[in-house]
Amino acid sequence: MEQQQNWSTELYKGLEVHVAPLKKERKTGNLWDYTVRICEPAADSSAQSDLLTASGDDGDYASEEEALAAGFEKGYALVDQLEEDR
């Protein structure tokens, strides 16, 4: 079953970092992961207009808040990498 994604957005170095925490489908425990999208300002985070999309990492986060924080940390690192590559 596909989960509804609730995106949180922050502006970082002129780009929008969108993060959606996702609850993992596990029988034991409530674990979380995230998805990150990097877009130009005012772009729709659910559209294919993103500059970069990344799934979570190998971590299991105990709460939605932890997953959200980890997602923004990864998003900032992705923006930094995009800047270096330009």
WOFEN-V508896 format. One record per residue. SS is DSSP state (hx for helix, st for strand, lp for the rest). Layout:
ss=SS
ss=SS
This chain:
ss=lp
ss=lp
ss=lp
ss=lp
ss=lp
ss=lp
ss=st
ss=st
ss=st
ss=st
ss=st
ss=st
ss=lp
ss=lp
ss=st
ss=st
ss=st
ss=st
ss=st
ss=st
ss=st
ss=st
ss=st
ss=lp
ss=lp
ss=lp
ss=lp
ss=lp
ss=lp
ss=lp
ss=lp
ss=st
ss=st
ss=st
ss=st
ss=st
ss=st
ss=st
ss=st
ss=st
ss=lp
ss=lp
ss=lp
ss=lp
ss=lp
ss=lp
ss=lp
ss=lp
ss=lp
ss=lp
ss=lp
ss=st
ss=st
ss=st
ss=st
ss=lp
ss=lp
ss=lp
ss=lp
ss=lp
ss=st
ss=lp
ss=lp
ss=hx
ss=hx
ss=hx
ss=hx
ss=hx
ss=hx
ss=hx
ss=hx
ss=hx
ss=hx
ss=hx
ss=hx
ss=hx
ss=hx
ss=hx
ss=hx
ss=hx
ss=hx
ss=hx
ss=hx
ss=hx
ss=hx
ss=lp
